[in-house]
Amino acid sequence: MPQEPTKGQLLLVTCVALLFSTSTAPRRAHGMSMSSEQNPQTADATTRMVVDRFTDAFNRHDPDALALLLTDDTVFEDTSPAPDGQRTEGKAAVVAFWREWFARNPGARFEAEEMIVSGDRAVVRWVYRKIRNGQPWHLRGVDVFTIRDGKVAAKLAYVKG
């Protein structure tokens, strides 16, 4: 008898479906994303590079490096407070959020377990690790990124549980 999918598997499938249902082709036709010179392979490579740089800057707790990777109108949706999280808009507000977050979470790291890229979109399945109450602690989740002009235009975060 087949097993029921877990919440995490359903979340990943939903995020991937969202990624592919909003692929770059319709947005290109409406002038919403990639430049006309970028082909899908170049867009994939650019998206992967930007997300990798974002993760590296994040894990160094470097808000100034993150700022260089954000569009002026960037959007970040946090996982809390439940149930829908908090939406932060604009580079200055997002950088201020991360600056405060880094101060409250020294040593916290995100480890990418898997990245799925399609044009200017990426879904990253991750594990967030830190010390909590003196003990190692972790949380699993997914980020959905939108990249525009080589920068993060949106980072929408979702967690398991």
Summary of the structure (lengths in Angstrom):
residues: 161
radius of gyration: 16.1
end to end distance: 25.2
largest distance: 52.2
contacts: 440
relative contact order: 0.19
helix: 38%
strand: 35%
